[in-house]
Amino acid sequence: MPVEIVKKLILSFLNRKGKGSYSSNRERAKAFFKLKVFIRHETTNWFMICVGVISAAFGLKSFLLSNGFIDGGITGISLLISAKTGMGISILIVLLNIPFILLGYHQIGRNFVVKTTLGILLLALCVAGIEFPVLTSDKLLISVFGGFFLGAGIGLSMRGGGVIDGTEIMAIYLSKRMGLTIGDIILIFNIIIFSFAAWLLSFETALYSILTYLSASKTVDFVIEGIEEYTGVTVISAKSEEIRLMITQNLGRGVTVYKGSRGYGKTGEKNDMDILFSVITRLEVARLSTEIEKIDPSAFVIMNSIKDTKGGMIKKRLQQIKQKK
């Protein structure tokens, strides 16, 4: 949980005017509500990251490491190097993810980097310090369940707003430069990894490792409810202007405003209102949900998967970074 955000919320809650009196009871209640929502959501996010780390460590030590199998992504590279050189898997996981953590700071933001960094460090500590039992020596079960627990760990970490494998960050960055989808880049990256596995280890091990990767990827899809690279968000709220400013100023995303009207609901009235639509990456879903709830807990939010986008704020963000350099 970033210290700056917590400090800002606490100061907002304790904001006083005159001789120790709050500026207003309404402002104090609003600030306290935002602080409570933030703490609740961040607690849930960190819980999912911690459970994800334990699940991933269990999959690695109880199945993959003890039987010489690998997975895709940065974790797969770490396992492959460890198998050939004898280097500690924990050290490799941290070292190989450092460049992608730095890249994630520019592409996604500070909060994401904090969660990702701590998640990767926790994974390395769990792999190094916790002794998990080896449950089976059957190669098929190792591939399927090793991939399942590793994929569940990755998916839960992503649900918490971070990642424990830098492949996703790299794919987001390269997709904007190469014109390929994120799924295509991850596929190409893993084909290269498994080709090296067939050469350095054995063809049979590479085939079982591919099965591990497929099991892990399908589990990730299940945990985060879709493999979409982007998520379209429609927000219907009486406080649409505050939410619009939050999305454009805090998240740095574009918003399309539709003119609509609320139907006859419980109030029996028909009111004109703005309907907001924005496209974000799936790594920003947790943060957006938290911010919307701070502003309007009763807001009606619809999220749907989007395969890819062209233009807009998501594509322009990379151009702005390049211009600053």
Secondary structure as UniProt FT lines:
FT   HELIX           3..13
FT   STRAND          16..17
FT   TURN            18..20
FT   STRAND          21..22
FT   HELIX           25..59
FT   HELIX           60..64
FT   HELIX           65..67
FT   HELIX           73..85
FT   HELIX           89..107
FT   HELIX           110..129
FT   HELIX           139..159
FT   TURN            160..161
FT   HELIX           167..178
FT   HELIX           182..200
FT   HELIX           203..224
FT   STRAND          230..236
FT   TURN            238..239
FT   HELIX           240..245
FT   HELIX           246..250
FT   STRAND          256..262
FT   TURN            266..267
FT   STRAND          271..281
FT   HELIX           282..284
FT   HELIX           285..295
FT   TURN            297..298
FT   STRAND          300..306
FT   HELIX           312..324
//
